[in-house]
């Protein structure tokens, strides 16, 4: 699940689910990495627990709605996963 937080009213923070992302394994609970991909726009990259894959998830619903909150690419890593 992907959540969005509205920080405009700090007294009443609201958490809103914005998407479900299909992945092979449980994503690593750490923050991962954010960067701008030339095709998909802003993405979040995260490894998985127990395998070597790195999943890129689109994070820009305004300018790249076709990729937002979806696994847009899976990269093969060099290790045995984040344990």
C-alpha positions as CSV (number, residue, x, y, z in Angstrom):
1,X,0.0,0.0,0.0
2,X,1.2,3.5,-0.8
3,X,0.0,6.4,1.5
4,X,0.0,10.1,1.1
5,X,0.1,12.5,4.1
6,X,-1.4,16.0,3.9
7,X,0.9,18.3,6.0
8,X,-1.1,21.5,5.5
9,X,-2.9,21.1,8.8
10,X,-0.4,19.8,11.3
11,X,-3.0,19.6,14.1
12,X,-5.0,17.1,12.1
13,X,-2.7,15.0,9.9
14,X,-4.5,12.8,7.5
15,X,-3.2,9.6,6.0
16,X,-4.7,8.7,2.6
17,X,-4.1,5.4,0.7
18,X,-3.2,6.4,-2.9
19,X,-2.4,3.0,-4.4
20,X,-1.6,-0.7,-4.2
21,X,1.6,-1.9,-5.8
22,X,2.1,-5.5,-6.9
23,X,5.6,-6.7,-5.9
24,X,7.3,-10.2,-5.8
25,X,8.4,-9.9,-2.2
26,X,7.9,-7.7,0.8
27,X,9.5,-4.3,0.1
28,X,12.3,-3.3,2.5
29,X,10.9,-1.2,5.3
30,X,13.6,1.5,4.9
31,X,13.1,4.7,2.9
32,X,14.8,3.5,-0.3
33,X,15.9,6.1,-2.8
34,X,14.0,8.8,-4.7
35,X,15.2,10.1,-8.1
36,X,13.9,11.3,-11.5
37,X,13.8,8.6,-14.2
38,X,14.1,9.9,-17.8
39,X,11.0,7.9,-18.9
40,X,8.8,7.5,-15.7
41,X,9.5,10.8,-14.0
42,X,9.9,10.8,-10.2
43,X,10.3,7.3,-8.8
44,X,10.9,5.6,-5.5
45,X,13.4,2.7,-5.6
46,X,13.2,0.0,-3.0
47,X,14.8,-3.4,-2.5
48,X,12.9,-6.5,-1.3
49,X,13.4,-8.7,1.7
50,X,14.8,-12.0,0.6
51,X,15.6,-11.4,-3.1
52,X,18.0,-9.3,-5.2
53,X,15.4,-7.3,-7.1
54,X,15.1,-3.5,-6.9
55,X,11.6,-2.2,-7.8
56,X,11.0,1.3,-9.2
57,X,7.6,2.8,-8.3
58,X,6.2,5.8,-10.0
59,X,5.4,8.7,-7.7
60,X,4.1,11.6,-9.8
61,X,0.3,11.4,-10.3
62,X,0.1,15.0,-11.7
63,X,2.6,14.9,-14.5
64,X,3.0,11.1,-15.1
65,X,-0.4,9.6,-14.1
66,X,0.0,6.5,-16.3
67,X,2.9,5.4,-14.0
68,X,1.8,6.8,-10.6
69,X,1.8,4.2,-7.8
70,X,2.7,1.4,-10.1
71,X,5.8,-0.8,-10.3
72,X,7.3,0.6,-13.5
73,X,10.5,-1.4,-13.7
74,X,12.2,-4.2,-11.8
75,X,16.0,-4.2,-11.8
76,X,18.2,-7.2,-11.0
77,X,20.5,-6.4,-8.1
78,X,23.9,-8.0,-7.2
79,X,23.1,-9.5,-3.8
80,X,20.8,-11.9,-2.1
81,X,18.3,-9.3,-0.9
82,X,18.0,-7.0,2.0
83,X,18.1,-9.0,5.2
